[in-house]
Amino acid sequence: MRMYKPPHVGELITETLNELNLSIDILAEKLEMNVYETEQLVNGNLIITLPIAKRLSMTLGSSSSFWLNIQKNYYKRSSIKNEFF
């Protein structure tokens, strides 16, 4: 039986940026983060905190819980072990 592999939050952010025709630079500005941090978020090297989840929610839609749960589910199902989950 094939196991479901949840998407990484960065994949969903990238997909949403493409749909909204937004760049990383614009996203960084809207998230009140620098471009490097935003790239780290999209690449999976930055953990989504509640403040980031709230800003993602306001900028890209969905609830802050949605963004936090996407991240949590990814880490729970992946081989990546994270002390936060």
N, C-alpha and C positions, 0 to 999 in steps of 0.2 A: 504494500500500500504506500502510495506517495504521500509524504509529509508536506503540509502547508508551510511555506516559507513566507512569513510576513515581510512586507516591504520595509526598507530602511526609511526613516523619516526624510532623509536627504533626497531619496528618489521621489517622494511625494512633493517635496518642496520644488524640486526641479521641474516636475511635471506641471505643477500649478503655475510656476513662473512662465513656462512655455505657453500655457493656455491663456494667461493674462498678458503675455508679451512684455514681461518685466525682466530687467537685468539684475544680476547680483548686486550691482552698485545701487540700484534703486531699492532693492530689498534691504540692503544694509542700512540705507538712510531711513527707511520706514521702520526698521527694527531697532533703530538707534544703536547700531553696532558698527564697528569698522568693517571694511570689505574682507580683511583677513579672517576675522572671527566668523563672518557670514559664510565664507568659503569653507571654513573648518566645520561649521554646522552642517552644510550641505554634503560635505565629504564624510561625515560621520565621526569627526574627531572632536566634537564639542557636544557635551550633554545638554539636552534641553532642560532648562530650569523652569519653574513656574512663571517668572517674569518673561522669559523668552517665549514660552507657550502662549501667554496672554497677548504678546505683541504679534506672534504668528497668527493667532486667532483674529485679531483686529485687521491685520494686513492681508492674509490669504483666505480667511474664512474658517469655518468650523469652530468648535469650541477649544478652549485651552486643554480641556480633558482629552479631546481627540488627539492632539499633538503629543501629549504626555503618554497616552495609551499606545499610540503607534510605536513610540520609542521603547516603551516597556515590553510590548509584545515581541518586538524585534529581538531585544536582548534575551528575553526568556526562551525564545525558540532557536536562537543562533548559538553557535559554539563560543561566542564572545561572552565572557563572564565579566560582569560589572558589579562593583560593590554596592551600587545604588539600587539594584533590582534583585 
